[in-house]
Amino acid sequence: MAIGAVPEWLGGLEDEDAVFVKNFVLASGSLKEIANQYGVTYPTARLRLDRLIAKI
């Protein structure tokens, strides 16, 4: 893959989902931190991640 190229799986995500993935990585994979950032409960953040995994 060329430098700067976006992987196909990431390019196929909606913008909102791509931002979630970015925030998740920046939070070092902490769903607790993601839940705090989005103002939702941990189970809600987990559900969103599970749905993203299914899309990918």
Rosetta blueprint (number, residue, H / E / L):
1 M L
2 A L
3 I L
4 G L
5 A L
6 V L
7 P L
8 E H
9 W H
10 L H
11 G H
12 G L
13 L L
14 E L
15 D H
16 E H
17 D H
18 A H
19 V H
20 F H
21 V H
22 K H
23 N H
24 F H
25 V H
26 L H
27 A L
28 S L
29 G L
30 S L
31 L H
32 K H
33 E H
34 I H
35 A H
36 N H
37 Q H
38 Y H
39 G L
40 V L
41 T L
42 Y H
43 P H
44 T H
45 A H
46 R H
47 L H
48 R H
49 L H
50 D H
51 R H
52 L H
53 I H
54 A H
55 K H
56 I L
